[in-house]
Amino acid sequence: MKKCNFSTGTGILILLGTFVVVGILHFISIKTMKLSETKKTHYRKVFWYLYGIIFMIGGGINIIEKGAFHWSFTLQFIIGLITIILNLLGKIETKKNPNY
């Protein structure tokens, strides 16, 4: 039976790092609530482009690196491509709910 190489100090650092990341994300989300709708729409479009590009790059690198067909990497690449195409066509839009 192998012993775990992590100490309590490492676990606490991971926990604190997680708290910092969540705090930063919370701060950013609070700031975006105060932006105008046009800026929010622009940031959403940029987000979806980056999301699709990162998905395509990740899938493409894994396909090239493995040198063989893997359905999961191909699916990842296709999802990234579809995301970019739908964003270009304007089909990915988050509409504000009138109840809020």
N, C-alpha and C positions, 0 to 999 in steps of 0.2 A: 504494500500500500504506500503510495507516494504522498509526501507532505505538500501542502500548498505553499508556494513561495511568497504569497501575499501576507503582509503583516497588517496589524491594526492601523498603523499610520498610513499605509497605502489606501486602505478602505476609507479612512476619514478624508484623505485628499480627493478621492473620487467623489465622495459625497459633497464636499465643499465645491468642487468643480462643477458638479451638476447643479447645485444651488445657484452658483454664479451665472451659468448659462441660462437657466430658467429665469433668473432675475433680469438678465439683459433682454431676453425675448419678451418678458412682460413689459419692461420699460418701452421697448420699441412698439409693442402693440398698443400701449396707452397713447404714445405719440401719434400713431397713425390714425387713431380715432378722431383726432383734432384736425386732420387734413381735409381739404375739400374733396368732393366726389371725383373731380377730374384728375386730381393727383392720385387718388386711390385707384382709379381705373388704369392709369398709366403704370403704376407700380404693380398692379395685378398682371398686366400684359407682360411686363418685363420679367416678373416671377415665372410665368408660364413658359416664356421662351427659355429662360435659364434652366428651368426644371426639365424641359424636353431635351435641351442640348446636353445637360449632365447625364440624363438617362441614355441618350444615344452614344455619348462618349464612353460611358461605363460598359454598355453592352458591346460596343464595337471593340474596345480594348480587350475585353474578355474573349470575344470570338477570335480575334487575331492571336491572342496569347495562347489559347488552348489548341489552336490549329485544327480543331475538329468541330463538327456540328453539335451544339448544345442548344436545346430548345429554349431553355430559360434565358440565355443571353440574347438569342434571336428575338424572343418575345420582349425583352427589355428594350432592345434597339427599336423594334417596331412601335412600342408604346411611346417612346420618345419622339419618333418621327410623326406619329399620329397626333401627339400633343402639339407639336410645332405647326403642323398643317391646320389643325382645328383653330389654333390661335391666330394664324394668318387669315383664315376665313372668317374670323370673328364669332366662332361658335362657342368659345369658352369665355363666358362673361358671367361675373357674379353680380346679380341684380340685388339691389337693396330691398329688403322686406318692408312693405308699407306698414306693418304692424309695429315697427320699432319707433 
